[in-house]
């Protein structure tokens, strides 16, 4: 079990949650004393059906421009 002080836990919460979800619990310490544990939730993951995913993506029209150009255009054209 990893041990992390509260300040570090605040800064790295996403990373610690991923670590716990992968099966390694994390203990959070305040002033060196344990105050909380992050552990994986007991819920099975459902497998995504490849056929269902394909049905959704096949019905989606192709975009005229790539994501990079779209985001840059949206950023540059923003009116403040």
PETA-V711762 format. One record per residue. N is the residue number from 1. RES is the residue in three letters. PSI is psi as a letter, one per 40 degrees, with the letter a starting at -180 (999 if undefined). BURIAL is # if it has 16 or more other ideal C-beta (glycine too) atoms within 10 Angstrom, else .. Layout:
N:RES:PSI:BURIAL
N:RES:PSI:BURIAL
//
This chain:
1:UNK:h:.
2:UNK:i:.
3:UNK:h:.
4:UNK:h:#
5:UNK:i:.
6:UNK:d:.
7:UNK:d:.
8:UNK:d:.
9:UNK:d:#
10:UNK:d:.
11:UNK:d:.
12:UNK:f:.
13:UNK:d:.
14:UNK:d:.
15:UNK:d:.
16:UNK:d:#
17:UNK:d:.
18:UNK:d:.
19:UNK:d:#
20:UNK:d:#
21:UNK:d:.
22:UNK:e:.
23:UNK:e:.
24:UNK:h:.
25:UNK:i:.
26:UNK:h:#
27:UNK:h:.
28:UNK:h:#
29:UNK:i:.
30:UNK:h:.
31:UNK:f:.
32:UNK:e:.
33:UNK:h:.
34:UNK:h:.
35:UNK:e:.
36:UNK:i:.
37:UNK:i:.
38:UNK:h:#
39:UNK:i:.
40:UNK:i:.
41:UNK:i:.
42:UNK:g:.
43:UNK:h:.
44:UNK:i:.
45:UNK:h:.
46:UNK:h:.
47:UNK:i:.
48:UNK:h:.
49:UNK:h:.
50:UNK:d:.
51:UNK:d:.
52:UNK:d:.
53:UNK:d:.
54:UNK:d:.
55:UNK:d:.
56:UNK:d:.
57:UNK:d:.
58:UNK:d:.
59:UNK:e:.
60:UNK:h:.
61:UNK:i:.
62:UNK:i:.
63:UNK:i:.
64:UNK:d:.
65:UNK:i:.
66:UNK:i:.
67:UNK:d:.
68:UNK:d:.
69:UNK:d:.
70:UNK:d:.
71:UNK:d:.
72:UNK:d:.
73:UNK:d:.
74:UNK:d:.
75:UNK:d:.
76:UNK:d:.
77:UNK:e:.
78:UNK:h:.
79:UNK:h:.
80:UNK:999:.
//
